[in-house]
Amino acid sequence: MEAKKTIYVGNGKKITGPYGEFRNFSVCLSDIPQDNIFEYNGKKYVKLNVNDKKEPDQYGKDLAVSIDQYKPQEQAAPAQAAPAKDDDLPF
């Protein structure tokens, strides 16, 4: 499997509020390549990964948002066996 270049489309930060810690991030829809948008039941989707950055950037953003580019390999359908001929049958 060949390695694909990571496509970053946003960033964010972890925030602690009165109800615990949560993640707040923004995604730039213009940066999402059309071939990563898919349709299911009439709705459009994109799969994303949200990862912790090693260090916060200059704006305090400590999360990175990237496109999930995993696509399962299509498996070939098993070949159908030809019907067996049995020449020993009396009919």
Secondary structure as UniProt FT lines:
FT   STRAND          8..17
FT   TURN            18..19
FT   STRAND          20..27
FT   HELIX           29..31
FT   HELIX           34..36
FT   STRAND          38..40
FT   TURN            41..42
FT   STRAND          43..45
FT   STRAND          48..52
FT   TURN            58..59
FT   STRAND          63..67
FT   TURN            87..88
//
